Amino acid sequence: MRSEPIANDRAVPGASDAARPVKVLNANWVPSSVDGEDGQFQLLIVTDDDDRHVLTPSPAAVTALVALATADTLLLRDPEGPALIAATLSDGCPL
């Protein structure tokens, strides 16, 4: 996962001006207190301005997010969506 500043003149499709790069992403598994039931993940997202956000996504969503976070992508948290955006998935597609 990249952690770099976003220049104001560089557009990220779908992102508002309030979108901030994610510098820390932690996932904690919390087991269920009921036998036979799945637990849940709790994610802590810390943006480059040190704001902290907690999410409780599905295990399938966490699987996808871990794949994005371990790739060479830039994750942005946009509070206006709210949205988590994976940017720089590719540097372009030659035609």
Secondary structure as the mmCIF struct_conf table of DSSP 4:
data_model
#
loop_
_struct_conf.conf_type_id
_struct_conf.id
_struct_conf.beg_label_comp_id
_struct_conf.beg_label_asym_id
_struct_conf.beg_label_seq_id
_struct_conf.end_label_comp_id
_struct_conf.end_label_asym_id
_struct_conf.end_label_seq_id
STRN STRN1 ARG A 2 ARG A 2
HELX_LH_PP_P HELX_LH_PP_P1 PRO A 5 ALA A 7
TURN_TY1_P TURN_TY1_P1 ASN A 8 ASP A 9
BEND BEND1 ARG A 10 ARG A 10
TURN_TY1_P TURN_TY1_P2 PRO A 13 GLY A 14
TURN_TY1_P TURN_TY1_P3 ASP A 17 ALA A 18
STRN STRN2 ARG A 20 VAL A 30
BEND BEND2 SER A 33 VAL A 34
TURN_TY1_P TURN_TY1_P4 ASP A 35 GLY A 36
STRN STRN3 GLN A 40 THR A 47
TURN_TY1_P TURN_TY1_P5 ASP A 48 ASP A 49
STRN STRN4 ARG A 52 LEU A 55
HELX_RH_AL_P HELX_RH_AL_P1 PRO A 59 THR A 70
BEND BEND3 ALA A 71 ASP A 72
STRN STRN5 LEU A 74 ASP A 78
TURN_TY1_P TURN_TY1_P6 PRO A 79 PRO A 82
STRN STRN6 ALA A 83 ALA A 87
BEND BEND4 LEU A 89 LEU A 89
BEND BEND5 ASP A 91 ASP A 91
#
